[in-house]
Amino acid sequence: MSGEISFDKVIQLQSQFPDFIKVKINESKDGGYWVEILNVHGCFTQVDNIQELFSMVNDAVYTYFDIPEEYRMQMPRYFPTEKLRKEIQKWDKNIPMETLQKPILFFPAGIRISTTSAL
């Protein structure tokens, strides 16, 4: 049936996700930024501004792994560490150059379902 969430399918989809993602932000010649997810080969996205960064990175990963829309709420959402997230939120429209020169690690937020975890 369409719209029903299968526990087994959630487990299968979640198993595709890496433990973290390594993100490299690059300035676009057209304005905005393009983002490469370095440890998910061939996964890229574009953002017009820093406010779009988190949602577009996660959307790119979901698209890469072909996650159906109805399962996306059960998938990990990646974010940088709390300290870096607060720093990013202070950035206005421009990302500091030193940030553009190094990868940023994003870690999953929330709980992954595991068949091996104790209940």
Order of alpha helices (4+ residues) and beta strands (2+ residues): alpha-beta-beta-beta-alpha-beta-alpha-alpha-beta
